[in-house]
Amino acid sequence: MEILITGAIVLIAGFIIYKNVKNSSKGKCNCGDCSKNCPSRK
């Protein structure tokens, strides 16, 4: 059971990291709130 939970956590983390890298490569904000404090907006 622990292996399934760990696997799910790893998959979710991998998806979030992939999404952030994908947004960064397109020049989009990946800070979560896309405020003016986002480094990609400067």
N, C-alpha and C positions, 0 to 999 in steps of 0.2 A: 504494500500500500504506500509506503514511504517513497518508493521508486516512482510511482505514478504521480504523486504530488510534486516531487522534485522535477520530474520531466515536464509537468505542466508549467511550473515556475520558470524553467529554462526556456520553454517555448515562448511564453509571454514576454520574458525579458529579451529574447532574440528578436521578436517581432517589433518591440518598442525601439530597440537599437537600430534595426533595419529601417524603420520608418523615419527615425531621426537622421540617419545617414542619407537616406534618399532625399529628404527635405533640404538638408544642408547642401547636397550636390546641385540641387536646382536653385539654390539661393533663397529658399523660403525660410521662414522663421521656424525654429524647432525648440523654442524656449518654453512652450506650453501655453503662454498667454499672449504672445505676439505683441507685447507692449513696446513702447519706444525705448525700453531698456535692453531690448534684444540686441546682441552684438551684430547680427546680420542686418539690422536696420540702420546701422551707423555707417 
